[in-house]
Amino acid sequence: MTNETPISADIFKQSLRLLAGGVCICTTAMNGERLGLTMTAVCSLTLEPPTLVVCVNRDAGAHDMMRATKRICINFLASEHVELAELFSSTSFKGSGRFDPAKWTDMKSGMPALNAGLAALDCSIIEESTVGAHSVFVCEVKAARLNPEKEPLVHFNREFCELLPIA
Amino acid sequence: MTNETPISADIFKQSLRLLAGGVCICTTAMNGERLGLTMTAVCSLTLEPPTLVVCVNRDAGAHDMMRATKRICINFLASEHVELAELFSSTSFKGSGRFDPAKWTDMKSGMPALNAGLAALDCSIIEESTVGAHSVFVCEVKAARLNPEKEPLVHFNREFCELLPIA
């Protein structure tokens, strides 16, 4: 292990690469426009009410619409979704055109939900706070669609990975 | 995929099992006592300042000491650490005795850091808020020790897993 070093931007970025995370696409929609972004900064919070925390950069294209609608759908990606994860983190192809109608079906709320993800969680943003360049959204889950038999897509050290149970 | 259903406690628990997460042990220490707990509710927040979000149940043994010291060490576990993850989530064996001196070396701050984890991030809690039974801690990283060549331990669907890069 390296010796203890005071944190620097480089060391912190290295550290974050070492935190494995399930890959999600968080979506929102308003006035016929749909937006979404790939992220791993999603974690469970409370069972009662059923909440998760989602951290979104205020510069992200979908951020302002999420704040305006107070509604997002958190989609957990499956291991077959590497291209979709890349599409929703692309800087060149943005906006509603990312949503292939064959792959996405709206929740009753109107939020875009991926048909073949492990979970599509339709959420209301019930609290928000600001830290640095990011908003921290506390998201209360209102409705769900699940595919519990699927395998997840995980991001670690700048690579997409699948899981292997430890015997 | 299942049809859309309004959320219930059961459906929400099922959903959370489908979110893969890197396994961490978050530790703290005060007056010679050391506490720690296994968790996956850790996610990155901002690069500037370098922060992560950590969500801790207020009933967790380490919660009150974390609030009192405003200091925690977030340790990212390696795939060899299944037994350690189980030890720090055990309800029968608690307290300082969990910390084998051969495996743990304090950071300069006094926070217990795992020698063989992927990362030991020594943090100050700079903000806290309450949601349901949990505290949401915004943790600013002050110092780090890294083992970037290690493989992470991941939790998914009540199993410990290791990663396999997708070719």
Interface residues (C-beta under 8 A of the other chain):
Chain A: M1 T2 N3 E4 T5 P6 I7 A9 I11 F12 K13 Q14 S15 L16 R17 L18 L19 A20 G21 G22 C24 T40 A41 V42 C43 S44 L45 T46 L47 E48 P49 P50 T51 V53 C55 F76 S79 V82 M107 K108 N115 A116 G117 L118 A119 A120 L121 D122 E127 S129 V131 G132 A133 H134 V136 V138 V141 K142 A143 A144 R145 L146 N147 P148 K150 P152 L153 V154 F156 N157 E159 F160 C161 E162 L163 L164 P165 I166
Chain B: M1 T2 N3 E4 T5 P6 I7 A9 I11 F12 K13 Q14 S15 L16 R17 L18 L19 A20 G21 G22 C24 T40 A41 V42 C43 S44 L45 T46 L47 E48 P49 P50 T51 V53 C55 F76 S79 V82 M107 K108 N115 A116 G117 L118 A119 A120 L121 D122 E127 S129 V131 G132 A133 H134 V136 V138 V141 K142 A143 A144 R145 L146 N147 P148 K150 P152 L153 V154 F156 N157 E159 F160 C161 E162 L163 L164 P165 I166
